[in-house]
Amino acid sequence: MMKDQLQVTGVWKLESWIHEDVESHERRAVFGEKPNGCLVLTSSGRLVALLTGAEREPPKTERDRIEAFGSMVAYSGKYRLEADRIITRVDIAWDEAQVGTDQVRHCRIDGDRLMIETDPFVSPRFGGRMVRSFLTWQREAPESA
C-alpha cells in the first residue's frame, strides 16, 4: 500500500516487464529478459517514464526506425497517489493517443523495489487478447556529492 508521495519519489531502474494473458495466464517478457527503463517520480508530482527493448541497435533505415518505435514506451505527466494506485494524467507521449489520458497503475513498495501492475487491456503483442502488465523497478541509489 502506498502511504505517501515520499515513498515513490525518486529514480527507478526497470528490472522486468511481463505481460500475462488474463485467460490462459501465459507470461511473456515484453521487451526481453533485460529491458531498459527509467522511471522518475518527483516530489512536485511529475512522472517521466522511458522503457526500451533489450539490445536494441541504432536504426539505419526507415524500417529500423519503425521497429525501434515499436520497442519503446515513453510518456510524462502529473501524477497523484490514491491508496495503492499512481494515476498519471499524460501530457506528452511517444504515442499521441496517450496524451490526455489517465494511466492508472496499482503499486506497492517492497524495500527498494516498486512493483507496478496495470488493469487488463487489449495487447497487440498477444494477438489482441486481454493482458495485465507487471513491472518491477529498483530504486536507484542517490549519487554522492
CYANA upper distance limits for C-alpha pairs under 8 A (distance plus 0.5 A):
  1 MET  CA     83 ALA  CA      7.01
  1 MET  CA     84 ASP  CA      5.29
  1 MET  CA    107 CYS  CA      7.68
  1 MET  CA    108 ARG  CA      5.81
  1 MET  CA    109 ILE  CA      7.84
  2 MET  CA      7 GLN  CA      7.74
  2 MET  CA     81 LEU  CA      8.08
  2 MET  CA     82 GLU  CA      8.46
  2 MET  CA     83 ALA  CA      6.39
  2 MET  CA     84 ASP  CA      5.47
  2 MET  CA     85 ARG  CA      7.86
  2 MET  CA    107 CYS  CA      7.75
  2 MET  CA    108 ARG  CA      6.59
  2 MET  CA    109 ILE  CA      7.75
  3 LYS  CA      7 GLN  CA      7.74
  3 LYS  CA     83 ALA  CA      7.65
  4 ASP  CA      8 VAL  CA      8.18
  4 ASP  CA     81 LEU  CA      7.88
  5 GLN  CA      9 THR  CA      6.66
  5 GLN  CA     43 SER  CA      7.52
  5 GLN  CA     81 LEU  CA      7.43
  6 LEU  CA     43 SER  CA      7.55
  7 GLN  CA    109 ILE  CA      8.29
  8 VAL  CA     41 LEU  CA      7.10
  8 VAL  CA    109 ILE  CA      8.47
  8 VAL  CA    114 LEU  CA      8.34
  9 THR  CA     40 VAL  CA      8.03
  9 THR  CA     41 LEU  CA      5.33
  9 THR  CA     42 THR  CA      5.81
  9 THR  CA     43 SER  CA      6.25
 10 GLY  CA     40 VAL  CA      6.37
 10 GLY  CA     41 LEU  CA      5.82
 10 GLY  CA     42 THR  CA      6.75
 10 GLY  CA    139 ARG  CA      7.71
 10 GLY  CA    140 GLU  CA      8.10
 11 VAL  CA     38 CYS  CA      7.55
 11 VAL  CA     39 LEU  CA      6.30
 11 VAL  CA     40 VAL  CA      5.09
 11 VAL  CA     41 LEU  CA      7.00
 11 VAL  CA    139 ARG  CA      6.58
 11 VAL  CA    140 GLU  CA      6.02
 12 TRP  CA     38 CYS  CA      6.20
 12 TRP  CA     39 LEU  CA      5.49
 12 TRP  CA     40 VAL  CA      6.84
 12 TRP  CA    114 LEU  CA      8.47
 12 TRP  CA    137 TRP  CA      6.11
 12 TRP  CA    138 GLN  CA      5.84
 12 TRP  CA    139 ARG  CA      4.93
 12 TRP  CA    140 GLU  CA      5.83
 13 LYS  CA     36 ASN  CA      8.21
 13 LYS  CA     37 GLY  CA      6.22
 13 LYS  CA     38 CYS  CA      5.37
 13 LYS  CA     39 LEU  CA      7.02
 13 LYS  CA    137 TRP  CA      5.81
 13 LYS  CA    138 GLN  CA      5.64
 13 LYS  CA    139 ARG  CA      6.86
 13 LYS  CA    140 GLU  CA      6.85
 14 LEU  CA     35 PRO  CA      7.45
 14 LEU  CA     36 ASN  CA      6.58
 14 LEU  CA     37 GLY  CA      5.17
 14 LEU  CA     38 CYS  CA      6.58
 14 LEU  CA     39 LEU  CA      8.13
 14 LEU  CA     51 LEU  CA      8.30
 14 LEU  CA    135 LEU  CA      7.92
 14 LEU  CA    136 THR  CA      6.68
 14 LEU  CA    137 TRP  CA      4.99
 14 LEU  CA    138 GLN  CA      6.90
 15 GLU  CA     34 LYS  CA      7.35
 15 GLU  CA     35 PRO  CA      7.54
 15 GLU  CA     36 ASN  CA      8.30
 15 GLU  CA     37 GLY  CA      8.46
 15 GLU  CA    135 LEU  CA      8.05
 15 GLU  CA    136 THR  CA      5.95
 15 GLU  CA    137 TRP  CA      5.89
 15 GLU  CA    138 GLN  CA      7.06
 16 SER  CA     29 ALA  CA      7.93
 16 SER  CA     33 GLU  CA      7.46
 16 SER  CA     34 LYS  CA      7.19
 16 SER  CA     35 PRO  CA      7.03
 16 SER  CA    134 PHE  CA      8.37
 16 SER  CA    135 LEU  CA      6.08
 16 SER  CA    136 THR  CA      5.78
 16 SER  CA    137 TRP  CA      7.76
 17 TRP  CA     29 ALA  CA      6.33
 17 TRP  CA     30 VAL  CA      6.33
 17 TRP  CA     31 PHE  CA      7.65
 17 TRP  CA     35 PRO  CA      7.85
 17 TRP  CA    133 SER  CA      7.38
 17 TRP  CA    134 PHE  CA      6.21
 17 TRP  CA    135 LEU  CA      4.95
 17 TRP  CA    136 THR  CA      7.17
 18 ILE  CA     27 ARG  CA      6.93
 18 ILE  CA     28 ARG  CA      5.99
 18 ILE  CA     29 ALA  CA      5.05
 18 ILE  CA     30 VAL  CA      6.09
 18 ILE  CA    133 SER  CA      6.07
 18 ILE  CA    134 PHE  CA      5.63
 18 ILE  CA    135 LEU  CA      6.93
 19 HIS  CA     27 ARG  CA      6.09
 19 HIS  CA     28 ARG  CA      5.88
 19 HIS  CA     29 ALA  CA      6.95
 19 HIS  CA     30 VAL  CA      6.74
 19 HIS  CA    131 VAL  CA      6.55
 19 HIS  CA    132 ARG  CA      6.12
 19 HIS  CA    133 SER  CA      5.00
 19 HIS  CA    134 PHE  CA      6.92
 20 GLU  CA     25 HIS  CA      5.99
 20 GLU  CA     26 GLU  CA      6.03
 20 GLU  CA     27 ARG  CA      4.89
 20 GLU  CA     28 ARG  CA      7.14
 20 GLU  CA    131 VAL  CA      5.69
 20 GLU  CA    132 ARG  CA      5.84
 20 GLU  CA    133 SER  CA      6.86
 20 GLU  CA    134 PHE  CA      8.31
 21 ASP  CA     25 HIS  CA      5.25
 21 ASP  CA     26 GLU  CA      5.72
 21 ASP  CA     27 ARG  CA      6.98
 21 ASP  CA    126 PHE  CA      8.05
 21 ASP  CA    129 ARG  CA      7.48
 21 ASP  CA    130 MET  CA      6.52
 21 ASP  CA    131 VAL  CA      4.87
 21 ASP  CA    132 ARG  CA      7.23
 22 VAL  CA    120 PRO  CA      7.72
 22 VAL  CA    130 MET  CA      6.21
 22 VAL  CA    131 VAL  CA      5.56
 22 VAL  CA    132 ARG  CA      7.16
 23 GLU  CA    130 MET  CA      8.05
 29 ALA  CA     33 GLU  CA      6.48
 30 VAL  CA     53 GLY  CA      8.41
 31 PHE  CA     35 PRO  CA      5.83
 31 PHE  CA     52 THR  CA      7.33
 31 PHE  CA     53 GLY  CA      4.76
 31 PHE  CA     54 ALA  CA      6.47
 31 PHE  CA     71 SER  CA      7.28
 32 GLY  CA     53 GLY  CA      6.85
 32 GLY  CA     54 ALA  CA      6.07
 33 GLU  CA     54 ALA  CA      7.76
 34 LYS  CA     53 GLY  CA      8.38
 34 LYS  CA     54 ALA  CA      6.03
 35 PRO  CA     51 LEU  CA      7.81
 35 PRO  CA     52 THR  CA      6.67
 35 PRO  CA     53 GLY  CA      5.53
 35 PRO  CA     54 ALA  CA      4.99
 36 ASN  CA     51 LEU  CA      6.10
 36 ASN  CA     52 THR  CA      5.61
 36 ASN  CA     53 GLY  CA      6.67
 36 ASN  CA     54 ALA  CA      6.66
 37 GLY  CA     49 ALA  CA      7.89
 37 GLY  CA     50 LEU  CA      5.94
 37 GLY  CA     51 LEU  CA      4.56
 37 GLY  CA     52 THR  CA      6.67
 38 CYS  CA     48 VAL  CA      8.48
 38 CYS  CA     49 ALA  CA      6.35
 38 CYS  CA     50 LEU  CA      5.93
 38 CYS  CA     51 LEU  CA      7.01
 39 LEU  CA     47 LEU  CA      7.66
 39 LEU  CA     48 VAL  CA      6.28
 39 LEU  CA     49 ALA  CA      5.03
 39 LEU  CA     50 LEU  CA      7.11
 40 VAL  CA     46 ARG  CA      8.30
 40 VAL  CA     47 LEU  CA      6.08
 40 VAL  CA     48 VAL  CA      5.59
 40 VAL  CA     49 ALA  CA      6.95
 41 LEU  CA     45 GLY  CA      7.32
 41 LEU  CA     46 ARG  CA      6.31
 41 LEU  CA     47 LEU  CA      5.16
 41 LEU  CA     48 VAL  CA      7.22
 42 THR  CA     46 ARG  CA      5.75
 42 THR  CA     47 LEU  CA      7.09
 45 GLY  CA     78 LYS  CA      5.93
 45 GLY  CA     79 TYR  CA      5.78
 45 GLY  CA     80 ARG  CA      7.16
 46 ARG  CA     76 SER  CA      7.73
 46 ARG  CA     77 GLY  CA      6.25
 46 ARG  CA     78 LYS  CA      5.04
 46 ARG  CA     79 TYR  CA      6.38
 47 LEU  CA     76 SER  CA      5.88
 47 LEU  CA     77 GLY  CA      6.03
 47 LEU  CA     78 LYS  CA      6.57
 47 LEU  CA     79 TYR  CA      6.67
 47 LEU  CA     88 THR  CA      7.74
 48 VAL  CA     74 ALA  CA      8.17
 48 VAL  CA     75 TYR  CA      6.56
 48 VAL  CA     76 SER  CA      4.88
 48 VAL  CA     77 GLY  CA      7.37
 49 ALA  CA     73 VAL  CA      8.11
 49 ALA  CA     74 ALA  CA      5.92
 49 ALA  CA     75 TYR  CA      5.98
 49 ALA  CA     76 SER  CA      6.74
 50 LEU  CA     72 MET  CA      7.88
 50 LEU  CA     73 VAL  CA      6.28
 50 LEU  CA     74 ALA  CA      4.87
 50 LEU  CA     75 TYR  CA      7.30
 51 LEU  CA     72 MET  CA      5.93
 51 LEU  CA     73 VAL  CA      5.59
 51 LEU  CA     74 ALA  CA      6.83
 52 THR  CA     56 ARG  CA      8.36
 52 THR  CA     71 SER  CA      6.16
 52 THR  CA     72 MET  CA      4.77
 52 THR  CA     73 VAL  CA      7.04
 53 GLY  CA     71 SER  CA      5.72
 53 GLY  CA     72 MET  CA      6.87
 56 ARG  CA     68 ALA  CA      8.08
 59 PRO  CA     64 ASP  CA      5.22
 59 PRO  CA     65 ARG  CA      5.82
 59 PRO  CA     68 ALA  CA      7.55
 60 LYS  CA     64 ASP  CA      6.56
 60 LYS  CA     65 ARG  CA      7.95
 61 THR  CA     65 ARG  CA      6.92
 62 GLU  CA     66 ILE  CA      6.88
 63 ARG  CA     67 GLU  CA      6.78
 64 ASP  CA     68 ALA  CA      6.57
 65 ARG  CA     69 PHE  CA      6.72
 66 ILE  CA     70 GLY  CA      7.06
 67 GLU  CA     71 SER  CA      7.01
 68 ALA  CA     72 MET  CA      7.26
 73 VAL  CA     94 TRP  CA      7.01
 74 ALA  CA     93 ALA  CA      6.13
 74 ALA  CA     94 TRP  CA      5.79
 74 ALA  CA     95 ASP  CA      8.46
 75 TYR  CA     90 VAL  CA      7.20
 75 TYR  CA     91 ASP  CA      8.26
 75 TYR  CA     92 ILE  CA      6.14
 75 TYR  CA     93 ALA  CA      4.54
 75 TYR  CA     94 TRP  CA      6.78
 76 SER  CA     88 THR  CA      8.39
 76 SER  CA     90 VAL  CA      6.13
 76 SER  CA     91 ASP  CA      6.68
 76 SER  CA     92 ILE  CA      5.98
 76 SER  CA     93 ALA  CA      6.92
 77 GLY  CA     88 THR  CA      6.33
 77 GLY  CA     89 ARG  CA      5.81
 77 GLY  CA     90 VAL  CA      4.84
 77 GLY  CA     91 ASP  CA      5.51
 77 GLY  CA     92 ILE  CA      7.23
 78 LYS  CA     88 THR  CA      6.08
 78 LYS  CA     89 ARG  CA      6.06
 78 LYS  CA     90 VAL  CA      7.47
 78 LYS  CA     91 ASP  CA      8.29
 79 TYR  CA     86 ILE  CA      7.00
 79 TYR  CA     87 ILE  CA      5.89
 79 TYR  CA     88 THR  CA      4.62
 79 TYR  CA     89 ARG  CA      6.78
 80 ARG  CA     86 ILE  CA      6.32
 80 ARG  CA     87 ILE  CA      5.91
 80 ARG  CA     88 THR  CA      7.06
 81 LEU  CA     85 ARG  CA      6.25
 81 LEU  CA     86 ILE  CA      5.28
 81 LEU  CA     87 ILE  CA      6.87
 82 GLU  CA     86 ILE  CA      7.01
 82 GLU  CA     87 ILE  CA      8.06
 84 ASP  CA    106 HIS  CA      6.18
 84 ASP  CA    107 CYS  CA      6.06
 84 ASP  CA    108 ARG  CA      7.07
 85 ARG  CA    104 VAL  CA      7.15
 85 ARG  CA    105 ARG  CA      5.93
 85 ARG  CA    106 HIS  CA      4.91
 85 ARG  CA    107 CYS  CA      6.23
 86 ILE  CA    104 VAL  CA      6.48
 86 ILE  CA    105 ARG  CA      5.79
 86 ILE  CA    106 HIS  CA      7.02
 86 ILE  CA    107 CYS  CA      7.59
 87 ILE  CA    102 ASP  CA      6.70
 87 ILE  CA    103 GLN  CA      6.06
 87 ILE  CA    104 VAL  CA      5.03
 87 ILE  CA    105 ARG  CA      6.86
 88 THR  CA    102 ASP  CA      5.86
 88 THR  CA    103 GLN  CA      5.58
 88 THR  CA    104 VAL  CA      7.09
 89 ARG  CA     99 VAL  CA      8.45
 89 ARG  CA    100 GLY  CA      6.76
 89 ARG  CA    101 THR  CA      6.24
 89 ARG  CA    102 ASP  CA      5.00
 89 ARG  CA    103 GLN  CA      6.99
 90 VAL  CA     98 GLN  CA      7.00
 90 VAL  CA     99 VAL  CA      5.56
 90 VAL  CA    100 GLY  CA      5.85
 90 VAL  CA    101 THR  CA      6.14
 90 VAL  CA    102 ASP  CA      6.80
 90 VAL  CA    103 GLN  CA      7.67
 91 ASP  CA     99 VAL  CA      5.64
 91 ASP  CA    100 GLY  CA      6.38
 92 ILE  CA     96 GLU  CA      8.00
 92 ILE  CA     98 GLN  CA      8.35
 92 ILE  CA     99 VAL  CA      6.19
 93 ALA  CA     98 GLN  CA      6.80
 93 ALA  CA     99 VAL  CA      6.66
 95 ASP  CA     99 VAL  CA      8.08
104 VAL  CA    118 THR  CA      7.40
104 VAL  CA    119 ASP  CA      8.06
105 ARG  CA    116 ILE  CA      6.65
105 ARG  CA    117 GLU  CA      6.25
105 ARG  CA    118 THR  CA      5.56
105 ARG  CA    119 ASP  CA      7.72
106 HIS  CA    116 ILE  CA      6.09
106 HIS  CA    117 GLU  CA      5.59
106 HIS  CA    118 THR  CA      6.72
106 HIS  CA    119 ASP  CA      8.36
107 CYS  CA    114 LEU  CA      7.37
107 CYS  CA    115 MET  CA      5.88
107 CYS  CA    116 ILE  CA      4.90
107 CYS  CA    117 GLU  CA      6.75
108 ARG  CA    114 LEU  CA      6.40
108 ARG  CA    115 MET  CA      5.89
108 ARG  CA    116 ILE  CA      7.33
109 ILE  CA    113 ARG  CA      6.17
109 ILE  CA    114 LEU  CA      5.08
109 ILE  CA    115 MET  CA      6.71
110 ASP  CA    114 LEU  CA      6.96
110 ASP  CA    115 MET  CA      8.18
112 ASP  CA    138 GLN  CA      6.34
112 ASP  CA    139 ARG  CA      5.70
113 ARG  CA    136 THR  CA      7.20
113 ARG  CA    137 TRP  CA      5.98
113 ARG  CA    138 GLN  CA      5.15
113 ARG  CA    139 ARG  CA      6.54
114 LEU  CA    136 THR  CA      6.38
114 LEU  CA    137 TRP  CA      5.53
114 LEU  CA    138 GLN  CA      6.97
114 LEU  CA    139 ARG  CA      7.93
115 MET  CA    134 PHE  CA      7.75
115 MET  CA    135 LEU  CA      6.35
115 MET  CA    136 THR  CA      5.22
115 MET  CA    137 TRP  CA      6.89
116 ILE  CA    133 SER  CA      8.43
116 ILE  CA    134 PHE  CA      6.27
116 ILE  CA    135 LEU  CA      5.58
116 ILE  CA    136 THR  CA      6.92
117 GLU  CA    132 ARG  CA      7.42
117 GLU  CA    133 SER  CA      6.05
117 GLU  CA    134 PHE  CA      5.14
117 GLU  CA    135 LEU  CA      6.93
118 THR  CA    132 ARG  CA      6.03
118 THR  CA    133 SER  CA      5.79
118 THR  CA    134 PHE  CA      7.36
119 ASP  CA    132 ARG  CA      6.40
119 ASP  CA    133 SER  CA      8.25
120 PRO  CA    130 MET  CA      6.40
120 PRO  CA    131 VAL  CA      5.66
120 PRO  CA    132 ARG  CA      5.10
120 PRO  CA    133 SER  CA      8.28
121 PHE  CA    130 MET  CA      5.67
121 PHE  CA    131 VAL  CA      6.04
121 PHE  CA    132 ARG  CA      6.98
122 VAL  CA    128 GLY  CA      5.87
122 VAL  CA    129 ARG  CA      5.89
122 VAL  CA    130 MET  CA      4.99
122 VAL  CA    131 VAL  CA      6.79
123 SER  CA    127 GLY  CA      7.15
123 SER  CA    128 GLY  CA      5.45
123 SER  CA    129 ARG  CA      6.28
123 SER  CA    130 MET  CA      6.71
123 SER  CA    131 VAL  CA      6.87
124 PRO  CA    128 GLY  CA      5.24
124 PRO  CA    129 ARG  CA      7.93
126 PHE  CA    130 MET  CA      8.31
126 PHE  CA    131 VAL  CA      8.20
